[in-house]
Amino acid sequence: MKTKNQEAEQTARRDFLKMSAIGAAVAGTAMASGAASASEIQTVSSEGYRETEHVKTFYETARF
């Protein structure tokens, strides 16, 4: 015999799974439709690797 609380938990779990499936379908559709094209992607110019103080501290604690 199930209590009302157990039935509510099962319903909530089912609703979560349904919404997860719908969200995955929407995300797949958005990706398939080409929401972001290659021409829209901007490259970030960087100065390259810099060994700053916090990086040096990390290396010391990680023993690199």
PDB file with one MODEL, atoms N, CA, C and O in Angstrom:
MODEL        1
ATOM      1  N   MET A   1       0.840  -1.164   0.000  1.00  0.00           N
ATOM      2  CA  MET A   1       0.000   0.000   0.000  1.00  0.00           C
ATOM      3  C   MET A   1       0.893   1.237   0.000  1.00  0.00           C
ATOM      4  O   MET A   1       1.780   1.358   0.844  1.00  0.00           O
ATOM      5  N   LYS A   2       0.669   2.144  -0.927  1.00  0.00           N
ATOM      6  CA  LYS A   2       1.479   3.343  -1.058  1.00  0.00           C
ATOM      7  C   LYS A   2       0.810   4.512  -0.349  1.00  0.00           C
ATOM      8  O   LYS A   2      -0.414   4.644  -0.327  1.00  0.00           O
ATOM      9  N   THR A   3       1.649   5.343   0.221  1.00  0.00           N
ATOM     10  CA  THR A   3       1.130   6.541   0.858  1.00  0.00           C
ATOM     11  C   THR A   3       1.045   7.652  -0.178  1.00  0.00           C
ATOM     12  O   THR A   3       1.583   7.529  -1.278  1.00  0.00           O
ATOM     13  N   LYS A   4       0.371   8.726   0.178  1.00  0.00           N
ATOM     14  CA  LYS A   4       0.238   9.857  -0.739  1.00  0.00           C
ATOM     15  C   LYS A   4       1.595  10.477  -1.027  1.00  0.00           C
ATOM     16  O   LYS A   4       1.842  10.960  -2.132  1.00  0.00           O
ATOM     17  N   ASN A   5       2.474  10.462  -0.035  1.00  0.00           N
ATOM     18  CA  ASN A   5       3.812  11.028  -0.211  1.00  0.00           C
ATOM     19  C   ASN A   5       4.609  10.219  -1.232  1.00  0.00           C
ATOM     20  O   ASN A   5       5.297  10.804  -2.068  1.00  0.00           O
ATOM     21  N   GLN A   6       4.535   8.896  -1.185  1.00  0.00           N
ATOM     22  CA  GLN A   6       5.240   8.049  -2.139  1.00  0.00           C
ATOM     23  C   GLN A   6       4.693   8.261  -3.541  1.00  0.00           C
ATOM     24  O   GLN A   6       5.456   8.305  -4.506  1.00  0.00           O
ATOM     25  N   GLU A   7       3.378   8.393  -3.662  1.00  0.00           N
ATOM     26  CA  GLU A   7       2.776   8.630  -4.972  1.00  0.00           C
ATOM     27  C   GLU A   7       3.191   9.986  -5.520  1.00  0.00           C
ATOM     28  O   GLU A   7       3.425  10.116  -6.722  1.00  0.00           O
ATOM     29  N   ALA A   8       3.288  10.995  -4.667  1.00  0.00           N
ATOM     30  CA  ALA A   8       3.716  12.326  -5.097  1.00  0.00           C
ATOM     31  C   ALA A   8       5.166  12.298  -5.557  1.00  0.00           C
ATOM     32  O   ALA A   8       5.518  12.958  -6.535  1.00  0.00           O
ATOM     33  N   GLU A   9       6.016  11.537  -4.858  1.00  0.00           N
ATOM     34  CA  GLU A   9       7.422  11.427  -5.261  1.00  0.00           C
ATOM     35  C   GLU A   9       7.544  10.772  -6.626  1.00  0.00           C
ATOM     36  O   GLU A   9       8.340  11.209  -7.458  1.00  0.00           O
ATOM     37  N   GLN A  10       6.761   9.726  -6.863  1.00  0.00           N
ATOM     38  CA  GLN A  10       6.809   9.042  -8.155  1.00  0.00           C
ATOM     39  C   GLN A  10       6.317   9.962  -9.265  1.00  0.00           C
ATOM     40  O   GLN A  10       6.882   9.971 -10.359  1.00  0.00           O
ATOM     41  N   THR A  11       5.276  10.729  -8.995  1.00  0.00           N
ATOM     42  CA  THR A  11       4.753  11.657  -9.995  1.00  0.00           C
ATOM     43  C   THR A  11       5.788  12.733 -10.298  1.00  0.00           C
ATOM     44  O   THR A  11       5.996  13.081 -11.460  1.00  0.00           O
ATOM     45  N   ALA A  12       6.434  13.260  -9.269  1.00  0.00           N
ATOM     46  CA  ALA A  12       7.450  14.291  -9.470  1.00  0.00           C
ATOM     47  C   ALA A  12       8.613  13.741 -10.286  1.00  0.00           C
ATOM     48  O   ALA A  12       9.151  14.435 -11.149  1.00  0.00           O
ATOM     49  N   ARG A  13       9.001  12.510 -10.019  1.00  0.00           N
ATOM     50  CA  ARG A  13      10.092  11.882 -10.753  1.00  0.00           C
ATOM     51  C   ARG A  13       9.726  11.715 -12.230  1.00  0.00           C
ATOM     52  O   ARG A  13      10.544  11.972 -13.113  1.00  0.00           O
ATOM     53  N   ARG A  14       8.505  11.287 -12.484  1.00  0.00           N
ATOM     54  CA  ARG A  14       8.054  11.110 -13.870  1.00  0.00           C
ATOM     55  C   ARG A  14       8.008  12.452 -14.604  1.00  0.00           C
ATOM     56  O   ARG A  14       8.416  12.553 -15.761  1.00  0.00           O
ATOM     57  N   ASP A  15       7.507  13.477 -13.917  1.00  0.00           N
ATOM     58  CA  ASP A  15       7.459  14.797 -14.526  1.00  0.00           C
ATOM     59  C   ASP A  15       8.851  15.298 -14.857  1.00  0.00           C
ATOM     60  O   ASP A  15       9.061  15.906 -15.906  1.00  0.00           O
ATOM     61  N   PHE A  16       9.801  15.047 -13.974  1.00  0.00           N
ATOM     62  CA  PHE A  16      11.176  15.453 -14.226  1.00  0.00           C
ATOM     63  C   PHE A  16      11.730  14.755 -15.466  1.00  0.00           C
ATOM     64  O   PHE A  16      12.369  15.388 -16.307  1.00  0.00           O
ATOM     65  N   LEU A  17      11.487  13.468 -15.574  1.00  0.00           N
ATOM     66  CA  LEU A  17      11.995  12.721 -16.728  1.00  0.00           C
ATOM     67  C   LEU A  17      11.343  13.185 -18.015  1.00  0.00           C
ATOM     68  O   LEU A  17      12.006  13.266 -19.050  1.00  0.00           O
ATOM     69  N   LYS A  18      10.057  13.489 -17.967  1.00  0.00           N
ATOM     70  CA  LYS A  18       9.366  13.995 -19.159  1.00  0.00           C
ATOM     71  C   LYS A  18       9.965  15.332 -19.587  1.00  0.00           C
ATOM     72  O   LYS A  18      10.231  15.548 -20.769  1.00  0.00           O
ATOM     73  N   MET A  19      10.176  16.224 -18.627  1.00  0.00           N
ATOM     74  CA  MET A  19      10.731  17.536 -18.951  1.00  0.00           C
ATOM     75  C   MET A  19      12.170  17.416 -19.443  1.00  0.00           C
ATOM     76  O   MET A  19      12.591  18.192 -20.302  1.00  0.00           O
ATOM     77  N   SER A  20      12.922  16.470 -18.922  1.00  0.00           N
ATOM     78  CA  SER A  20      14.289  16.250 -19.385  1.00  0.00           C
ATOM     79  C   SER A  20      14.297  15.803 -20.841  1.00  0.00           C
ATOM     80  O   SER A  20      15.122  16.254 -21.635  1.00  0.00           O
ATOM     81  N   ALA A  21      13.379  14.921 -21.179  1.00  0.00           N
ATOM     82  CA  ALA A  21      13.294  14.438 -22.554  1.00  0.00           C
ATOM     83  C   ALA A  21      12.886  15.567 -23.490  1.00  0.00           C
ATOM     84  O   ALA A  21      13.413  15.675 -24.597  1.00  0.00           O
ATOM     85  N   ILE A  22      11.964  16.397 -23.061  1.00  0.00           N
ATOM     86  CA  ILE A  22      11.532  17.524 -23.892  1.00  0.00           C
ATOM     87  C   ILE A  22      12.678  18.513 -24.065  1.00  0.00           C
ATOM     88  O   ILE A  22      12.896  19.031 -25.160  1.00  0.00           O
ATOM     89  N   GLY A  23      13.411  18.776 -22.983  1.00  0.00           N
ATOM     90  CA  GLY A  23      14.541  19.703 -23.061  1.00  0.00           C
ATOM     91  C   GLY A  23      15.622  19.200 -23.994  1.00  0.00           C
ATOM     92  O   GLY A  23      16.217  19.982 -24.735  1.00  0.00           O
ATOM     93  N   ALA A  24      15.884  17.902 -23.965  1.00  0.00           N
ATOM     94  CA  ALA A  24      16.890  17.333 -24.858  1.00  0.00           C
ATOM     95  C   ALA A  24      16.443  17.448 -26.311  1.00  0.00           C
ATOM     96  O   ALA A  24      17.254  17.724 -27.195  1.00  0.00           O
ATOM     97  N   ALA A  25      15.167  17.238 -26.551  1.00  0.00           N
ATOM     98  CA  ALA A  25      14.655  17.352 -27.917  1.00  0.00           C
ATOM     99  C   ALA A  25      14.757  18.787 -28.422  1.00  0.00           C
ATOM    100  O   ALA A  25      15.117  19.019 -29.576  1.00  0.00           O
ATOM    101  N   VAL A  26      14.443  19.741 -27.565  1.00  0.00           N
ATOM    102  CA  VAL A  26      14.529  21.154 -27.956  1.00  0.00           C
ATOM    103  C   VAL A  26      15.982  21.539 -28.218  1.00  0.00           C
ATOM    104  O   VAL A  26      16.273  22.244 -29.184  1.00  0.00           O
ATOM    105  N   ALA A  27      16.885  21.085 -27.373  1.00  0.00           N
ATOM    106  CA  ALA A  27      18.301  21.394 -27.573  1.00  0.00           C
ATOM    107  C   ALA A  27      18.820  20.776 -28.864  1.00  0.00           C
ATOM    108  O   ALA A  27      19.590  21.405 -29.590  1.00  0.00           O
ATOM    109  N   GLY A  28      18.407  19.557 -29.149  1.00  0.00           N
ATOM    110  CA  GLY A  28      18.819  18.909 -30.391  1.00  0.00           C
ATOM    111  C   GLY A  28      18.291  19.637 -31.612  1.00  0.00           C
ATOM    112  O   GLY A  28      18.988  19.758 -32.619  1.00  0.00           O
ATOM    113  N   THR A  29      17.077  20.117 -31.526  1.00  0.00           N
ATOM    114  CA  THR A  29      16.494  20.865 -32.638  1.00  0.00           C
ATOM    115  C   THR A  29      17.236  22.178 -32.844  1.00  0.00           C
ATOM    116  O   THR A  29      17.499  22.573 -33.980  1.00  0.00           O
ATOM    117  N   ALA A  30      17.570  22.847 -31.764  1.00  0.00           N
ATOM    118  CA  ALA A  30      18.290  24.111 -31.872  1.00  0.00           C
ATOM    119  C   ALA A  30      19.665  23.904 -32.488  1.00  0.00           C
ATOM    120  O   ALA A  30      20.122  24.727 -33.281  1.00  0.00           O
ATOM    121  N   MET A  31      20.323  22.818 -32.131  1.00  0.00           N
ATOM    122  CA  MET A  31      21.642  22.548 -32.692  1.00  0.00           C
ATOM    123  C   MET A  31      21.539  22.167 -34.159  1.00  0.00           C
ATOM    124  O   MET A  31      22.384  22.562 -34.962  1.00  0.00           O
ATOM    125  N   ALA A  32      20.521  21.410 -34.515  1.00  0.00           N
ATOM    126  CA  ALA A  32      20.362  20.965 -35.892  1.00  0.00           C
ATOM    127  C   ALA A  32      19.976  22.115 -36.813  1.00  0.00           C
ATOM    128  O   ALA A  32      20.272  22.087 -38.008  1.00  0.00           O
ATOM    129  N   SER A  33      19.319  23.120 -36.260  1.00  0.00           N
ATOM    130  CA  SER A  33      18.882  24.230 -37.099  1.00  0.00           C
ATOM    131  C   SER A  33      20.014  25.209 -37.373  1.00  0.00           C
ATOM    132  O   SER A  33      19.831  26.166 -38.126  1.00  0.00           O
ATOM    133  N   GLY A  34      21.161  24.991 -36.783  1.00  0.00           N
ATOM    134  CA  GLY A  34      22.312  25.869 -37.025  1.00  0.00           C
ATOM    135  C   GLY A  34      22.169  27.190 -36.307  1.00  0.00           C
ATOM    136  O   GLY A  34      22.350  28.246 -36.915  1.00  0.00           O
ATOM    137  N   ALA A  35      21.849  27.155 -35.031  1.00  0.00           N
ATOM    138  CA  ALA A  35      21.618  28.370 -34.261  1.00  0.00           C
ATOM    139  C   ALA A  35      22.853  29.284 -34.276  1.00  0.00           C
ATOM    140  O   ALA A  35      22.705  30.506 -34.291  1.00  0.00           O
ATOM    141  N   ALA A  36      24.024  28.734 -34.271  1.00  0.00           N
ATOM    142  CA  ALA A  36      25.238  29.539 -34.325  1.00  0.00           C
ATOM    143  C   ALA A  36      26.067  29.074 -35.517  1.00  0.00           C
ATOM    144  O   ALA A  36      26.547  27.941 -35.546  1.00  0.00           O
ATOM    145  N   SER A  37      26.227  29.934 -36.470  1.00  0.00           N
ATOM    146  CA  SER A  37      27.014  29.560 -37.643  1.00  0.00           C
ATOM    147  C   SER A  37      28.485  29.887 -37.399  1.00  0.00           C
ATOM    148  O   SER A  37      28.817  30.628 -36.474  1.00  0.00           O
ATOM    149  N   ALA A  38      29.334  29.347 -38.206  1.00  0.00           N
ATOM    150  CA  ALA A  38      30.772  29.535 -38.033  1.00  0.00           C
ATOM    151  C   ALA A  38      31.170  30.989 -38.225  1.00  0.00           C
ATOM    152  O   ALA A  38      32.149  31.435 -37.627  1.00  0.00           O
ATOM    153  N   SER A  39      30.444  31.738 -39.041  1.00  0.00           N
ATOM    154  CA  SER A  39      30.798  33.132 -39.265  1.00  0.00           C
ATOM    155  C   SER A  39      30.487  34.001 -38.053  1.00  0.00           C
ATOM    156  O   SER A  39      31.054  35.084 -37.904  1.00  0.00           O
ATOM    157  N   GLU A  40      29.591  33.537 -37.189  1.00  0.00           N
ATOM    158  CA  GLU A  40      29.239  34.312 -36.013  1.00  0.00           C
ATOM    159  C   GLU A  40      30.225  34.129 -34.866  1.00  0.00           C
ATOM    160  O   GLU A  40      30.256  34.941 -33.941  1.00  0.00           O
ATOM    161  N   ILE A  41      31.020  33.084 -34.919  1.00  0.00           N
ATOM    162  CA  ILE A  41      31.955  32.802 -33.833  1.00  0.00           C
ATOM    163  C   ILE A  41      33.150  33.740 -33.952  1.00  0.00           C
ATOM    164  O   ILE A  41      33.778  33.841 -35.006  1.00  0.00           O
ATOM    165  N   GLN A  42      33.449  34.417 -32.862  1.00  0.00           N
ATOM    166  CA  GLN A  42      34.563  35.353 -32.860  1.00  0.00           C
ATOM    167  C   GLN A  42      35.750  34.704 -32.168  1.00  0.00           C
ATOM    168  O   GLN A  42      35.601  34.019 -31.156  1.00  0.00           O
ATOM    169  N   THR A  43      36.905  34.928 -32.719  1.00  0.00           N
ATOM    170  CA  THR A  43      38.108  34.393 -32.092  1.00  0.00           C
ATOM    171  C   THR A  43      38.615  35.396 -31.068  1.00  0.00           C
ATOM    172  O   THR A  43      38.527  36.607 -31.270  1.00  0.00           O
ATOM    173  N   VAL A  44      39.137  34.889 -29.990  1.00  0.00           N
ATOM    174  CA  VAL A  44      39.668  35.733 -28.932  1.00  0.00           C
ATOM    175  C   VAL A  44      41.174  35.789 -29.105  1.00  0.00           C
ATOM    176  O   VAL A  44      41.852  34.761 -29.127  1.00  0.00           O
ATOM    177  N   SER A  45      41.682  36.992 -29.227  1.00  0.00           N
ATOM    178  CA  SER A  45      43.131  37.120 -29.345  1.00  0.00           C
ATOM    179  C   SER A  45      43.722  37.086 -27.944  1.00  0.00           C
ATOM    180  O   SER A  45      43.293  37.819 -27.052  1.00  0.00           O
ATOM    181  N   SER A  46      44.700  36.235 -27.770  1.00  0.00           N
ATOM    182  CA  SER A  46      45.330  36.136 -26.457  1.00  0.00           C
ATOM    183  C   SER A  46      46.823  36.363 -26.611  1.00  0.00           C
ATOM    184  O   SER A  46      47.391  36.246 -27.697  1.00  0.00           O
ATOM    185  N   GLU A  47      47.417  36.681 -25.517  1.00  0.00           N
ATOM    186  CA  GLU A  47      48.847  36.930 -25.518  1.00  0.00           C
ATOM    187  C   GLU A  47      49.639  35.666 -25.271  1.00  0.00           C
ATOM    188  O   GLU A  47      50.868  35.699 -25.207  1.00  0.00           O
ATOM    189  N   GLY A  48      48.955  34.568 -25.135  1.00  0.00           N
ATOM    190  CA  GLY A  48      49.639  33.311 -24.885  1.00  0.00           C
ATOM    191  C   GLY A  48      49.682  32.978 -23.405  1.00  0.00           C
ATOM    192  O   GLY A  48      49.031  33.624 -22.584  1.00  0.00           O
ATOM    193  N   TYR A  49      50.438  31.987 -23.093  1.00  0.00           N
ATOM    194  CA  TYR A  49      50.540  31.506 -21.719  1.00  0.00           C
ATOM    195  C   TYR A  49      51.364  32.466 -20.888  1.00  0.00           C
ATOM    196  O   TYR A  49      52.450  32.885 -21.287  1.00  0.00           O
ATOM    197  N   ARG A  50      50.833  32.806 -19.726  1.00  0.00           N
ATOM    198  CA  ARG A  50      51.570  33.660 -18.795  1.00  0.00           C
ATOM    199  C   ARG A  50      51.616  32.972 -17.446  1.00  0.00           C
ATOM    200  O   ARG A  50      50.585  32.546 -16.924  1.00  0.00           O
ATOM    201  N   GLU A  51      52.775  32.865 -16.895  1.00  0.00           N
ATOM    202  CA  GLU A  51      52.937  32.234 -15.591  1.00  0.00           C
ATOM    203  C   GLU A  51      52.869  33.317 -14.516  1.00  0.00           C
ATOM    204  O   GLU A  51      53.871  33.941 -14.168  1.00  0.00           O
ATOM    205  N   THR A  52      51.661  33.517 -14.005  1.00  0.00           N
ATOM    206  CA  THR A  52      51.441  34.537 -12.992  1.00  0.00           C
ATOM    207  C   THR A  52      51.655  33.951 -11.597  1.00  0.00           C
ATOM    208  O   THR A  52      51.957  32.767 -11.449  1.00  0.00           O
ATOM    209  N   GLU A  53      51.494  34.793 -10.582  1.00  0.00           N
ATOM    210  CA  GLU A  53      51.736  34.355  -9.205  1.00  0.00           C
ATOM    211  C   GLU A  53      50.792  33.236  -8.788  1.00  0.00           C
ATOM    212  O   GLU A  53      51.213  32.280  -8.137  1.00  0.00           O
ATOM    213  N   HIS A  54      49.511  33.348  -9.160  1.00  0.00           N
ATOM    214  CA  HIS A  54      48.590  32.288  -8.744  1.00  0.00           C
ATOM    215  C   HIS A  54      48.874  30.977  -9.477  1.00  0.00           C
ATOM    216  O   HIS A  54      48.604  29.902  -8.944  1.00  0.00           O
ATOM    217  N   VAL A  55      49.410  31.055 -10.679  1.00  0.00           N
ATOM    218  CA  VAL A  55      49.785  29.842 -11.401  1.00  0.00           C
ATOM    219  C   VAL A  55      51.012  29.216 -10.741  1.00  0.00           C
ATOM    220  O   VAL A  55      51.082  27.999 -10.573  1.00  0.00           O
ATOM    221  N   LYS A  56      51.963  30.045 -10.374  1.00  0.00           N
ATOM    222  CA  LYS A  56      53.154  29.532  -9.686  1.00  0.00           C
ATOM    223  C   LYS A  56      52.777  28.880  -8.360  1.00  0.00           C
ATOM    224  O   LYS A  56      53.324  27.839  -7.996  1.00  0.00           O
ATOM    225  N   THR A  57      51.844  29.495  -7.641  1.00  0.00           N
ATOM    226  CA  THR A  57      51.375  28.922  -6.372  1.00  0.00           C
ATOM    227  C   THR A  57      50.721  27.578  -6.611  1.00  0.00           C
ATOM    228  O   THR A  57      50.934  26.637  -5.845  1.00  0.00           O
ATOM    229  N   PHE A  58      49.937  27.478  -7.650  1.00  0.00           N
ATOM    230  CA  PHE A  58      49.295  26.203  -7.979  1.00  0.00           C
ATOM    231  C   PHE A  58      50.340  25.143  -8.285  1.00  0.00           C
ATOM    232  O   PHE A  58      50.240  24.014  -7.803  1.00  0.00           O
ATOM    233  N   TYR A  59      51.334  25.494  -9.076  1.00  0.00           N
ATOM    234  CA  TYR A  59      52.387  24.534  -9.418  1.00  0.00           C
ATOM    235  C   TYR A  59      53.123  24.060  -8.169  1.00  0.00           C
ATOM    236  O   TYR A  59      53.469  22.884  -8.058  1.00  0.00           O
ATOM    237  N   GLU A  60      53.360  24.964  -7.238  1.00  0.00           N
ATOM    238  CA  GLU A  60      54.045  24.587  -6.012  1.00  0.00           C
ATOM    239  C   GLU A  60      53.208  23.638  -5.168  1.00  0.00           C
ATOM    240  O   GLU A  60      53.724  22.664  -4.621  1.00  0.00           O
ATOM    241  N   THR A  61      51.924  23.923  -5.067  1.00  0.00           N
ATOM    242  CA  THR A  61      51.060  23.060  -4.254  1.00  0.00           C
ATOM    243  C   THR A  61      50.754  21.740  -4.947  1.00  0.00           C
ATOM    244  O   THR A  61      50.526  20.731  -4.279  1.00  0.00           O
ATOM    245  N   ALA A  62      50.744  21.731  -6.277  1.00  0.00           N
ATOM    246  CA  ALA A  62      50.468  20.512  -7.017  1.00  0.00           C
ATOM    247  C   ALA A  62      51.738  19.715  -7.304  1.00  0.00           C
ATOM    248  O   ALA A  62      51.680  18.584  -7.787  1.00  0.00           O
ATOM    249  N   ARG A  63      52.886  20.322  -7.001  1.00  0.00           N
ATOM    250  CA  ARG A  63      54.200  19.694  -7.203  1.00  0.00           C
ATOM    251  C   ARG A  63      54.483  19.363  -8.646  1.00  0.00           C
ATOM    252  O   ARG A  63      54.887  18.244  -8.963  1.00  0.00           O
ATOM    253  N   PHE A  64      54.275  20.330  -9.528  1.00  0.00           N
ATOM    254  CA  PHE A  64      54.606  20.168 -10.937  1.00  0.00           C
ATOM    255  C   PHE A  64      56.008  20.627 -11.174  1.00  0.00           C
ATOM    256  O   PHE A  64      56.492  20.576 -12.305  1.00  0.00           O
TER     257      PHE A  64
ENDMDL
END
